[in-house]
Amino acid sequence: MMTLEQIAANPSTVVVDVRSTLEYNSGHITGALNIPVDQLPARLQDINGLGKNPVIFYCRSGNRSGSAVAYLQQQGYNNVYNGGSLEAMLYYVKGATYA
């Protein structure tokens, strides 16, 4: 099984911030999509490669990203991962910058 660091290092991995737009605008992983967790069902098409490419979700503490992963797994998607908090993602995504 691959580690989150290995998944994050894959160039095809998509990173999604599921915090609110206000939280996202206060700082986020550079290049991360912002899809607030409550908008996820309506915005699945915004996640390029969903179901094919790995997708890592993160939030403030890992709760909302865990909910996003659980929802997508219930919808039949694989290759979706809970990256936990923003701080954890800064650790896992080597070379990640905070914008």
C-alpha positions as CSV (number, residue, x, y, z in Angstrom):
1,M,0.0,0.0,0.0
2,M,1.3,3.4,-0.9
3,T,1.9,6.1,1.7
4,L,0.2,9.5,1.5
5,E,3.6,11.0,0.8
6,Q,4.0,8.7,-2.3
7,I,0.4,9.4,-3.4
8,A,1.0,13.2,-3.1
9,A,4.3,12.9,-5.1
10,N,2.4,11.4,-8.1
11,P,2.1,14.2,-10.7
12,S,-1.4,13.2,-11.6
13,T,-2.7,13.6,-8.0
14,V,-5.3,16.2,-7.5
15,V,-5.4,18.1,-4.1
16,V,-8.8,19.4,-3.0
17,D,-9.4,21.8,0.0
18,V,-12.9,21.2,1.3
19,R,-12.9,24.2,3.7
20,S,-15.1,27.2,3.2
21,T,-14.0,29.8,0.6
22,L,-13.2,32.2,3.4
23,E,-10.9,29.7,5.0
24,Y,-9.3,28.8,1.7
25,N,-8.7,32.5,0.9
26,S,-6.9,32.8,4.3
27,G,-4.3,30.3,3.1
28,H,-4.1,27.0,1.3
29,I,-1.8,24.5,-0.5
30,T,-0.7,26.2,-3.8
31,G,-2.6,24.6,-6.6
32,A,-5.3,23.0,-4.5
33,L,-8.9,23.2,-5.7
34,N,-11.4,24.8,-3.3
35,I,-14.6,22.8,-3.2
36,P,-16.3,23.4,0.2
37,V,-17.6,20.0,1.5
38,D,-21.2,21.1,1.3
39,Q,-20.8,21.8,-2.5
40,L,-19.0,18.6,-3.3
41,P,-22.1,16.6,-4.7
42,A,-22.8,19.4,-7.2
43,R,-19.2,20.0,-8.2
44,L,-17.8,16.5,-8.8
45,Q,-17.1,17.5,-12.4
46,D,-14.7,20.1,-11.2
47,I,-12.3,17.4,-10.0
48,N,-10.2,16.5,-13.0
49,G,-9.7,12.7,-13.3
50,L,-11.9,11.8,-10.4
51,G,-12.1,8.0,-10.3
52,K,-8.9,7.6,-12.4
53,N,-6.3,9.9,-10.8
54,P,-5.6,10.0,-7.0
55,V,-7.4,12.8,-5.2
56,I,-6.4,13.9,-1.7
57,F,-8.8,16.0,0.3
58,Y,-7.8,18.2,3.3
59,C,-9.5,20.7,5.6
60,R,-8.7,22.3,9.0
61,S,-8.7,19.2,11.1
62,G,-9.5,16.2,8.9
63,N,-13.2,15.9,9.7
64,R,-14.6,17.5,6.6
65,S,-12.0,15.8,4.4
66,G,-13.0,12.5,6.0
67,S,-16.6,13.2,5.2
68,A,-15.7,14.0,1.6
69,V,-13.8,10.7,1.2
70,A,-16.6,8.7,2.8
71,Y,-19.2,10.4,0.5
72,L,-17.2,9.6,-2.6
73,Q,-16.6,6.0,-1.6
74,Q,-20.3,5.6,-1.0
75,Q,-20.8,6.9,-4.6
76,G,-18.4,4.2,-5.8
77,Y,-15.2,6.2,-6.3
78,N,-11.9,4.8,-5.4
79,N,-8.5,6.4,-5.3
80,V,-9.7,9.1,-2.9
81,Y,-7.7,9.9,0.3
82,N,-8.1,11.9,3.5
83,G,-5.0,14.1,3.8
84,G,-6.2,15.4,7.1
85,S,-5.4,19.0,8.1
86,L,-3.7,21.8,6.2
87,E,-0.6,21.4,8.4
88,A,-0.5,17.6,7.7
89,M,-0.7,18.3,3.9
90,L,2.2,20.8,4.1
91,Y,4.2,17.9,5.6
92,Y,3.0,15.2,3.1
93,V,3.2,17.3,-0.1
94,K,7.0,17.7,-0.4
95,G,7.7,21.2,-1.7
96,A,4.2,22.4,-1.0
97,T,3.8,26.1,-0.5
98,Y,1.2,27.9,1.5
99,A,-0.5,30.7,-0.5
